[in-house]
Amino acid sequence: RQQRANAVLFSLIIIASAMVISLGMVSLVANEARSVGLVLPAERAYYKAESYIEQGLWQKKQNPNYQVTKKEDVPANYLCDPAGCDPFTTNPKSQSQLLKEFFATTSPPEDEVGLRQDVPVQLDIDTAGVSTTGGSVTLSDIAGENGYKGIEVTIIAYPKSQNTTPQFPIDDPTTTQIEQATTPVFIDKKFIAPTEKNPAPIQINTSAVNPLGENYPALDSTNTYRLRLKALGAGATTKVAASSTNGVLKLISPDFTVRSVAQDANSRRGLQVLLPASEQTASIFDFVLFSDLDLDKVRLKVAGTTTKTFTTRIIRDLDQDCQIDAGEVGIPNTSVSLSPGYADKTDNNGNVTFTNLQPGTTYTATTPSIPGGEFCPPGNQRTFTFSSGTQNENMQYTGQPADLKPAFLVRTPLPARVPLYRLWNPTINDHFYTMNVDEWTQKKDLIANISGYNQEFIAGYVYRNPVAGTSPLYRLWWPAITDHYYLMDQAIRDALVQFFGLVGEGTAGNIYPYTGSCPAGSTPLYQSYNSPLTDHFYTLSTSEWDAAAAIGWTKDGIAGCAWTTP
């Protein structure tokens, strides 16, 4: 019995051990089977997430101006529940929503641009709500590595997308969600020499042209301006700023981040793709998941609102009184240097504007001597500094009269003006004006060979040769109606000669154009027309102009601005 009992005990032990081993094997098999069952859903979830990543990248390539969603605008519970959760660790939304939800963001500007050799960095100029009258791009504090040979700046303009409908994801690639805004409407290139550390601003005015003669598109909300900066020979660092007549413009890096989360059965996978500014996307597969690129080398420093704008003007002192008077004209196309780091020329009104100046810095504005003129007060420079404050606020000058702080006033000895003689021909009913003494004494239009004029008096005074700010007063003979006609618009003058049979007779002198008022010292040259007499009549006297109107002459505007004295 004892032996039989031992046999039973050993049998029970063996059976128990076998059961433990069997149960363990069953558990292992069950867990493995469960793991195997998760492989395919996890793989499907991964490729679902990746497909939407590629979809976003493809759309960005199709439309470089795609308006991506800002990360800060995405609701906290955009990808998961509850609000504020982490979509990679917390239960997602329903699968039908989750598989189509992800966001893209533009990269915010950071501290400075680091340019690797021959690797372009792209920047978009935010033109929303800015003026169309022009703008500029400024590179400053350029520092190149050994072998640096300059920076190539490419300026590209694209028509801006007007579609505000969310375009992610693309359920059907054939739909109108894809905007084909891929062809630039304008391209220009500029080169910054290696010796230029603070080059002059690059003008992107609507009046400027590229080497092909094409005008820059309007700098407004209808276009996206893109800059591509590329260091040649070696790497470099620089600050970049953009401005318009409305002030500082934002620069946005067109690279972006796309994040996607997808779920299949009980498996959820998340992907994030970063396209840095230094990488040019050649195809939808040119991206790196969880990129390990040295992003610290790609930084952007944008001038903030603390920078200053300085405008100076070079003005001709018409009445020689050493004061700026209403109507005194600017001197165009004159160089102005602003030290440190800027140079430009005055526009047609004598103005020049420098942007992105640093507060607390002492600047000196200098312009060359004006041929035949002198500065008032003497000296061709203005020295000033900016303290804190808004644009053009707290500007401190040294050594300049208060009323001339921002301007250069130029007194130029002008030539004497010559008489504009007035004659009248009663036979053909024609008033005739000339600065030619021989025509006055011979009472004859020597060019058209017409006699019979009577001397009246000197109608006014004009410059024989052009003087800064003046333009020719063109003289025409109209044989069909036996009338002399005078005007300052060359295009109209040419059209009258070409299409209406008038004969050009040179000029009757040089006077100021009328722009709503006459420059200081000059007087409007009033024009009248008498239809029955087919005669044009000109006078500097308002009372004579009014008297002529009272007896049937029609007031016909102002031909220009002349003088009553020599």
PyMOL commands that set and color helices and strands:
alter all, ss='L'
color gray80, all
select helices_A, chain A and resi 2-62+71-73+95-98+295-297+402-404+437-442+490-499+542-550
alter helices_A, ss='H'
color red, helices_A
select strands_A, chain A and resi 102-107+113-115+121-125+135-144+151-159+186-192+202-203+223-231+236-244+247-249+251-264+267-274+308-316+335-339+342-345+351-357+362-366+374-375+381-386+395-398+407-411+418-425+430-434+454-462+471-478+483-487+503-511+523-530+535-539+554-562
alter strands_A, ss='S'
color yellow, strands_A
deselect
rebuild
show_as cartoon
